Amino acid sequence: MDINNKYSNLASFASKDDNFLGRKYPYTLSKYRGEFQRDRDRVIHCNSFRRLKFKTQVFVYYEGDHFRTRLTHSLEVSQIARSVARVLDLNEDLCEVLSLAHDLGHTPFGHAGEIALSSCLGNDCFDHNIQSLRILILLEDSYKNQKGLNLSLNCIDGLLKHNGPIKNLNIIKNQLPEILDYKINIKNSGSLEAQISSLSDDIAYNCHDIDDGLRAGLFDIKDLLELKYLNKIFKNDPKINKNEVVRKLLNILVTDLIENSKNEINLANIKNIDDVYKKKINIINFSDNVNIGLNEIRNFLKIKMYNHHSIKKWNINSEKIIYRLYEYFKKNIKKIPNFNKKYNENRNIADYISGMTDKFALNVYNSIK
């Protein structure tokens, strides 16, 4: 196979060689790897990716060896996205890098940490999706003469539109104005690969949060079977094994996403990638029945898991830690390593705190409290 035409066997509307958008900084072709493989490899080898090992998904890393972390979550998203892309003749490599990179900007202590940091920053804004891009194009320091990882513009575009076309430009202008220098039409939809990555994220966290919730004893099979959608799938079988619940649900969601998306692509008469970009709504989607079921599962998890007293207790403590860290570095700004004078104090503090692992944040907190 000609390495410079690696993706020639993909669908006409896939992200591939003939619609590759290039990179911001000059680059030479790789002898053995396609461009999106290079993106993936750069993400896997960066510091921010390794730190996901000690960043909270729902449970703090030390609460158990088998609970998900941001790292294992990202790997699960990647596996699902690649499986969907393969069937639809889309670009597995791009799906993989988007999935592996989508949570790089998360703060320590999960969404509780993000809420607390956002509160501290006020008008300066913080969004973990935009922070992921900030890391990839500005903060990672792998090259001597350029900032970031010099990922493909296809990858940058996909991460920017991870949750669909951009609706709030003010957050971007505040947190990452540099993105406006990239040749990206922010009003367009993202690629089909970006859309797959986003919904693979939904599949992964809903399934593994059920698994982790059962493991932690926050709810049981009987509670799950009270949901209309799950009761219909498992036919009110109280003897069903918890591992079977997650495995079967995962298969049903992935299958539905593939089959419904294939129909939507045909109905929308998508012939090339420009047809994808011009759409104002996502083409990749679940069937209506599954979307209703997923909303039911999300509401269940919110009540039984995310709002469980033990989780809320830790979240309150997490917010306290983030507030204290922010307060400390605001008064001791010179303690910020590699302070960048191009950005204000708040942005430097946000970059530093959001890059911390749970473990490191706890260590710093204990040293200053």
C-alpha positions as CSV (number, residue, x, y, z in Angstrom):
1,M,0.0,0.0,0.0
2,D,1.2,3.5,-0.8
3,I,1.7,5.1,2.6
4,N,0.9,8.5,1.1
5,N,-2.5,7.2,0.0
6,K,-3.2,5.1,3.1
7,Y,-6.9,5.9,3.4
8,S,-7.9,5.4,-0.3
9,N,-10.3,2.5,0.6
10,L,-12.5,4.6,2.8
11,A,-15.9,6.0,2.0
12,S,-16.0,9.2,-0.2
13,F,-17.3,11.2,2.8
14,A,-14.6,10.0,5.2
15,S,-11.6,12.1,6.4
16,K,-8.7,11.0,4.3
17,D,-5.8,12.0,2.1
18,D,-7.7,14.0,-0.5
19,N,-9.4,16.2,2.1
20,F,-6.5,16.4,4.6
21,L,-6.4,19.9,5.9
22,G,-2.7,20.0,6.8
23,R,-1.0,21.3,9.9
24,K,-0.2,24.8,11.2
25,Y,3.6,24.3,11.2
26,P,5.6,22.9,8.3
27,Y,6.0,19.1,8.3
28,T,7.4,16.3,6.2
29,L,5.5,13.1,5.2
30,S,6.2,10.0,7.4
31,K,7.7,7.1,5.6
32,Y,5.5,4.5,7.3
33,R,2.6,6.2,9.0
34,G,-0.6,8.0,7.8
35,E,-1.2,11.5,9.1
36,F,-3.9,10.6,11.6
37,Q,-1.7,7.8,12.9
38,R,0.9,10.4,13.6
39,D,-1.6,12.5,15.5
40,R,-2.6,9.5,17.6
41,D,1.0,8.7,18.4
42,R,1.8,12.3,19.4
43,V,-1.1,12.2,21.8
44,I,-0.3,8.9,23.4
45,H,3.3,9.9,24.0
46,C,2.5,13.3,25.5
47,N,2.6,14.1,29.3
48,S,-1.0,15.1,29.5
49,F,-2.2,11.7,28.3
50,R,-0.2,9.9,30.9
51,R,-1.6,12.1,33.6
52,L,-5.1,10.8,32.8
53,K,-4.1,7.7,34.8
54,F,-4.5,9.6,38.0
55,K,-7.5,11.8,37.1
56,T,-11.0,11.1,38.4
57,Q,-13.8,9.7,36.2
58,V,-16.4,9.3,39.0
59,F,-14.4,7.6,41.8
60,V,-11.0,8.9,43.0
61,Y,-8.2,6.7,41.8
62,Y,-7.3,5.2,45.2
63,E,-10.9,4.0,46.0
64,G,-10.4,0.8,44.0
65,D,-8.3,-0.9,41.3
66,H,-11.1,-1.5,38.9
67,F,-13.0,1.8,38.9
68,R,-12.5,3.8,35.7
69,T,-10.1,6.7,35.5
70,R,-9.9,9.3,32.7
71,L,-7.3,7.1,31.1
72,T,-9.3,3.9,31.0
73,H,-12.4,5.9,30.0
74,S,-10.6,7.4,27.0
75,L,-9.3,3.9,25.9
76,E,-12.9,2.6,26.1
77,V,-14.2,5.5,24.0
78,S,-11.4,4.9,21.5
79,Q,-12.3,1.2,21.1
80,I,-16.0,1.9,20.5
81,A,-15.3,4.7,18.1
82,R,-12.9,2.6,16.0
83,S,-15.4,-0.3,15.9
84,V,-18.2,2.1,14.6
85,A,-15.8,3.7,12.1
86,R,-14.7,0.4,10.7
87,V,-18.2,-0.7,9.8
88,L,-19.1,2.7,8.2
89,D,-15.9,2.8,6.2
90,L,-14.7,5.9,8.0
91,N,-11.3,6.8,9.4
92,E,-10.4,4.7,12.4
93,D,-7.2,6.5,13.0
94,L,-8.9,9.9,13.3
95,C,-11.6,8.5,15.5
96,E,-8.9,7.0,17.7
97,V,-6.9,10.2,18.2
98,L,-10.1,12.3,18.9
99,S,-11.2,9.7,21.5
100,L,-7.9,9.6,23.2
101,A,-7.5,13.4,23.3
102,H,-11.0,14.5,24.2
103,D,-10.5,14.6,28.0
104,L,-7.0,15.9,28.2
105,G,-8.2,19.2,29.5
106,H,-10.1,17.8,32.5
107,T,-9.3,19.1,35.9
108,P,-8.4,16.9,38.9
109,F,-11.5,15.5,40.6
110,G,-13.7,15.3,37.6
111,H,-16.6,17.6,36.9
112,A,-16.6,18.8,40.5
113,G,-13.1,20.1,40.0
114,E,-14.1,21.8,36.8
115,I,-17.1,23.5,38.4
116,A,-14.9,24.8,41.2
117,L,-12.2,26.1,38.9
118,S,-14.8,27.8,36.7
119,S,-16.2,29.5,39.7
120,C,-12.8,30.8,40.7
121,L,-12.0,32.2,37.3
122,G,-15.3,34.0,36.9
123,N,-15.4,36.0,33.6
124,D,-12.1,34.3,32.5
125,C,-14.0,31.1,31.8
126,F,-13.0,27.5,31.9
127,D,-14.2,24.6,29.7
128,H,-12.4,21.3,29.7
129,N,-13.1,20.7,26.0
130,I,-11.4,24.0,25.1
131,Q,-8.6,23.3,27.6
132,S,-7.9,20.0,25.8
133,L,-7.2,22.1,22.6
134,R,-5.2,24.6,24.6
135,I,-3.0,21.7,25.8
136,L,-2.5,20.3,22.3
137,I,-1.8,23.5,20.4
138,L,0.0,25.6,23.2
139,L,1.0,23.8,26.4
140,E,2.6,20.5,25.4
141,D,6.3,21.1,24.8
142,S,7.6,18.4,22.5
143,Y,9.3,20.5,19.8
144,K,12.1,23.0,19.9
145,N,10.8,25.5,17.4
146,Q,7.0,25.3,17.8
147,K,4.2,25.2,20.4
148,G,2.0,22.2,21.0
149,L,2.0,18.9,19.1
150,N,1.2,20.3,15.6
151,L,-1.7,18.0,15.2
152,S,-3.6,18.0,11.9
153,L,-6.3,20.6,11.3
154,N,-8.7,17.7,10.8
155,C,-8.0,16.7,14.4
156,I,-8.2,20.2,15.8
157,D,-11.5,20.8,14.0
158,G,-12.9,17.5,15.3
159,L,-12.0,18.3,18.9
160,L,-13.3,21.8,18.7
161,K,-16.7,20.5,17.5
162,H,-16.7,17.5,19.8
163,N,-20.2,18.3,20.8
164,G,-21.4,19.7,17.5
165,P,-21.1,23.1,15.8
166,I,-19.8,25.9,18.0
167,K,-22.6,27.9,19.8
168,N,-20.7,30.0,22.3
169,L,-17.8,31.8,20.6
170,N,-17.1,33.9,23.6
171,I,-15.6,31.0,25.6
172,I,-13.2,30.3,22.8
173,K,-12.2,33.9,22.4
174,N,-11.5,34.1,26.1
175,Q,-9.9,30.8,26.8
176,L,-8.2,30.1,23.4
177,P,-8.2,33.0,21.0
178,E,-5.3,31.4,19.2
179,I,-7.8,28.9,17.6
180,L,-9.1,31.8,15.5
181,D,-5.7,31.7,13.6
182,Y,-6.5,28.2,12.4
183,K,-8.3,27.7,9.1
184,I,-11.4,26.3,10.6
185,N,-15.0,27.2,9.8
186,I,-16.5,27.2,13.3
187,K,-20.0,27.4,11.9
188,N,-19.8,24.0,10.2
189,S,-20.4,20.6,11.6
190,G,-17.5,18.4,12.5
191,S,-16.5,15.4,10.5
192,L,-18.4,12.1,10.8
193,E,-15.3,10.8,12.7
194,A,-15.7,13.7,15.3
195,Q,-19.4,12.8,15.6
196,I,-18.6,9.2,16.2
197,S,-16.1,10.0,18.9
198,S,-18.6,12.2,20.7
199,L,-21.3,9.5,20.8
200,S,-18.8,6.8,21.6
201,D,-18.1,8.9,24.7
202,D,-21.8,8.7,25.6
203,I,-21.9,5.0,25.2
204,A,-18.7,4.4,27.2
205,Y,-19.6,6.5,30.2
206,N,-23.2,5.3,30.5
207,C,-22.1,1.7,30.3
208,H,-19.1,1.9,32.6
209,D,-20.8,4.1,35.1
210,I,-23.5,1.4,35.4
211,D,-20.6,-1.1,35.9
212,D,-18.8,1.1,38.5
213,G,-22.1,1.9,40.3
214,L,-22.9,-1.8,40.6
215,R,-19.4,-2.5,41.8
216,A,-19.6,0.2,44.4
217,G,-23.0,-1.0,45.6
218,L,-24.7,2.4,44.9
219,F,-27.5,0.5,43.2
220,D,-28.3,-3.1,42.2
221,I,-29.8,-5.0,39.2
222,K,-33.3,-4.7,40.7
223,D,-32.9,-0.9,40.6
224,L,-31.8,-1.0,37.0
225,L,-34.7,-3.1,35.9
226,E,-37.1,-0.4,37.1
227,L,-36.0,1.5,34.0
228,K,-38.5,0.9,31.1
229,Y,-35.7,0.7,28.6
230,L,-33.5,-1.8,30.5
231,N,-36.6,-3.8,31.6
232,K,-37.5,-4.2,28.0
233,I,-34.0,-5.4,27.1
234,F,-33.5,-7.8,30.0
235,K,-37.2,-8.8,30.3
236,N,-37.2,-8.2,34.1
237,D,-34.8,-11.0,34.8
238,P,-33.5,-10.4,38.4
239,K,-31.0,-13.3,38.0
240,I,-29.1,-11.6,35.2
241,N,-25.4,-11.2,35.9
242,K,-24.1,-7.6,36.3
243,N,-21.4,-8.2,33.8
244,E,-23.9,-9.4,31.3
245,V,-26.0,-6.2,31.8
246,V,-23.1,-4.0,30.8
247,R,-21.9,-6.2,28.0
248,K,-25.3,-6.6,26.4
249,L,-26.2,-2.9,26.7
250,L,-22.8,-1.9,25.2
251,N,-23.5,-4.2,22.2
252,I,-27.1,-2.9,21.7
253,L,-25.9,0.8,21.8
254,V,-23.0,0.3,19.4
255,T,-25.2,-1.7,17.0
256,D,-27.9,0.9,17.0
257,L,-25.5,3.7,16.4
258,I,-24.0,1.9,13.4
259,E,-27.3,1.0,11.8
260,N,-29.1,4.3,12.5
261,S,-26.1,6.3,11.3
262,K,-25.8,4.3,8.1
263,N,-29.5,5.1,7.4
264,E,-29.0,8.8,8.2
265,I,-26.0,9.0,5.8
266,N,-28.1,7.6,3.0
267,L,-31.2,9.7,3.8
268,A,-29.1,12.9,3.9
269,N,-27.6,11.9,0.5
270,I,-24.0,12.4,1.8
271,K,-21.6,12.1,-1.1
272,N,-18.4,13.8,0.2
273,I,-17.0,15.5,3.2
274,D,-18.3,18.9,2.2
275,D,-21.8,17.6,2.4
276,V,-21.0,16.6,6.0
277,Y,-19.5,20.0,6.9
278,K,-22.5,21.9,5.5
279,K,-24.9,20.2,7.8
280,K,-26.0,22.2,10.9
281,I,-26.9,19.1,12.8
282,N,-25.1,15.9,13.4
283,I,-25.7,13.0,11.0
284,I,-24.2,10.3,13.3
285,N,-26.9,9.5,15.9
286,F,-28.9,6.9,17.8
287,S,-32.4,5.9,16.9
288,D,-35.2,7.8,18.7
289,N,-36.0,4.8,20.9
290,V,-32.4,4.5,22.0
291,N,-32.0,8.2,22.7
292,I,-35.1,8.0,24.9
293,G,-33.5,5.0,26.7
294,L,-30.2,6.8,27.2
295,N,-31.9,9.8,28.7
296,E,-33.6,7.5,31.1
297,I,-30.2,5.9,32.0
298,R,-28.6,9.4,32.5
299,N,-31.4,10.5,34.8
300,F,-31.0,7.2,36.8
301,L,-27.3,7.7,37.1
302,K,-27.7,11.3,38.2
303,I,-30.0,10.3,41.0
304,K,-28.4,7.0,42.1
305,M,-24.8,7.7,41.5
306,Y,-23.7,11.3,40.8
307,N,-25.9,12.6,43.6
308,H,-25.3,9.8,46.0
309,H,-24.3,11.1,49.4
310,S,-20.8,9.4,49.3
311,I,-20.0,10.9,45.9
312,K,-21.4,14.3,46.8
313,K,-19.4,14.3,50.0
314,W,-16.2,13.8,48.0
315,N,-17.2,16.3,45.4
316,I,-17.7,19.0,48.1
317,N,-14.2,18.1,49.5
318,S,-12.8,18.3,45.9
319,E,-14.2,21.7,45.4
320,K,-12.7,22.8,48.7
321,I,-9.3,21.7,47.5
322,I,-9.6,23.5,44.1
323,Y,-10.7,26.7,45.9
324,R,-7.7,26.5,48.2
325,L,-5.2,25.9,45.4
326,Y,-6.6,28.8,43.4
327,E,-6.5,31.1,46.5
328,Y,-2.9,30.0,47.2
329,F,-1.5,30.5,43.7
330,K,-3.4,33.8,43.3
331,K,-1.4,35.1,46.3
332,N,1.8,33.3,45.3
333,I,1.8,33.7,41.5
334,K,5.6,33.2,41.3
335,K,5.0,29.6,42.5
336,I,3.5,28.8,39.1
337,P,6.1,26.9,37.1
338,N,6.8,28.3,33.6
339,F,4.6,31.3,34.1
340,N,3.7,32.7,30.6
341,K,3.6,36.5,30.6
342,K,1.5,36.4,27.4
343,Y,-1.5,35.3,29.5
344,N,-3.0,36.9,32.6
345,E,-2.7,35.4,36.1
346,N,-6.0,33.6,36.0
347,R,-5.1,31.8,32.8
348,N,-1.7,30.7,34.1
349,I,-3.4,29.4,37.3
350,A,-6.0,27.6,35.3
351,D,-3.4,25.9,33.1
352,Y,-1.5,24.8,36.1
353,I,-4.3,23.5,38.3
354,S,-6.2,21.9,35.5
355,G,-3.1,20.0,34.5
356,M,-2.7,18.5,37.9
357,T,-3.6,14.9,38.7
358,D,-5.8,14.1,41.7
359,K,-2.7,12.8,43.4
360,F,-0.6,15.9,42.7
361,A,-3.4,18.3,43.7
362,L,-3.8,16.5,47.0
363,N,-0.1,16.6,47.7
364,V,0.1,20.3,47.0
365,Y,-3.1,21.0,49.0
366,N,-1.7,19.1,52.0
367,S,1.5,21.1,51.8
368,I,-0.2,24.5,51.9
369,K,-3.4,24.0,54.0
